Amino acid sequence: MYTTVTEYVCEDCGTLLRHSNPNTLESMRDVHNQLCIVKRQKTMAAQLAVSRPAAATAAAVPAATSPPPAIPVTPGAPAAGGPTTISLSGTGTSYGKVEGPIDPKFQEKRQQVGTFQGIKVWGPYDPPGQLGIWGDFVCVDFDICVADGACIEACPVNVYEWLETPGHPASEKKAFMIREKDCIFCMACENVCPPQAVKIFNKG
């Protein structure tokens, strides 16, 4: 039986994809385009180049029409984005290194202790040394997270950003799922996390 092998080469990173079924190859190409870090970096660079002229134009607006200066934000203080009922500062003494992986059944075993910028936080919570598990369906165990940044680099839709967590024994910043609702459930972040601190629950 004659088999036709089709190929796709990513023009950004040079990855070669091969499959005998054109439909399967098309699916492979779509997934690769979502996860390609080089493509994402080029897109971000292009967006930055577009925003720079806009910033220069804004700077040229007369002072009389300029908006009032932004109020400085204290490190660790919540920003706009949702309700916040917990604080990252504290005098907690529950310190200790926690090994991965994250418990996939944590929502059955833990209680929600509050929210930070609209993101659920599951206890036990005793800052700064014990921060619990954060997220509803994009979940990171902050006590396991070592801030290597793999999840931030892998995410094709920029769900995460850094959150300063001074005083935590595993790392003093964490991958915060500030844009949790943008998750496309590709599982890239979960698959690349070295200490296995990430768990994605597909909402279906």
Secondary structure, DSSP 8 states (H G I E B T S, - for coil): -----EEEE-TTT--EEEES-HHHHHHHHHHHHHH-HHHHHHHHHHHHHHHHHHHHHHHTS-GGGS--------TT---SSS-----S-----------SS--TTHHHH--EEEEETTEEEES--BTTTB--EE-SSEEEETTT-----HHHHH-TT---EEEE-TT-SS-SEEEE-TTGGG-----HHHHH-TT--EEE----
